[in-house]
């Protein structure tokens, strides 16, 4: 897929990671419950749904408070990281067409960075293993900027780093709530299909562009 078909004068690209660049959302369907089980707690039926739009750290705060755990949110994040480490180091792969799409952007001088709720070292592990790290100028995380994707801070921080015009910078997101945050902040947005997002019709209607496949 050639990006010039929908924004020929693109200067900057801000990518979400899980479900957008990499086919990795499946692991998050299990890790929340697994982290509670590791503490000897049976996960309530609503638990995974409650966490769906939270960053890892926000989820940790919520979990520690809800279950009155005698650990800090930081310690809970460590439990999550140990569970998911193997997935990013050994298993998750880019979505089909992503390597060529990133190369196309880079070859045409488009600046690229990542804005994600996942911890940086997991992203680094996956990118390095798949030979894609050299395409990415910087990785911004919700933990790093101190806000989840219900707040535009991570996108604004990424834009400031890229130094590109907002109207010529495209935010790629598979999640409806995060895409809405970027769009409401004045960014051009590309909705990316992933089966983890159930509101595909609204995602497609909300986004400026819609990508079913990067092939």
C-alpha positions, 0 to 999 in steps of 0.5 A: 500500500502506498501512503500517497494514495491518501495523503501525498504530502505527508511529513510525519507518521505517529503509529500506535504499536499493538494492533496497528504496527504489530499483530499483538492484541491477542496477548492482552486478552489474557495478560490482565487475567493472568496477572491476577491469577498469579496473585491468587485472585480469581478474575471477575468477569468485568475485569478485562473490560474495565481495563480496555482503555487504560495504559499499563500503569493506569490498569495497575493503579486501578487493580491495586485499589480495587483488590486492596493489594498490598503492593505498589502499582509499580510492583504490579506493573513488574508482574505484568511485564514478566508475563508479557516479556516472552511475547515481545521478545520471541513471538509477536510479528508485524502486520502484513505489509508493514515492513514495506510500508515503513520503508516506503515512508522512510524512503520518501523522507516521512518522519516516523515515531511510535506512541504506545501504552506498552512499555518501551523495552517491549517495543524495542525487543519486538522491533529489533527482533523483526529488523524494523527499529531503524525506521523509527525515530523515537518511541513514546509511551503513556508512562513516559508522558504521564497520561493515557490515550484518553489525553492527547499529550502523547500525540502532542509530545510525538508531534513536537519531537517530529517537528512536522506540521500537524495537518501533515502528520498522520496518527495511525490507530486501531483503537476507536477511543485513542483515534478520537483523542487524536482527531479531537486534538486536530490530527489527521487520523488513519483507522487501522483494522484490527479484530480487537476493536469491535466498533469498526463501523464507527472507527471507519466513519470517525477516521480521515482514512481507513486501512483494512490492510497495509499490503 
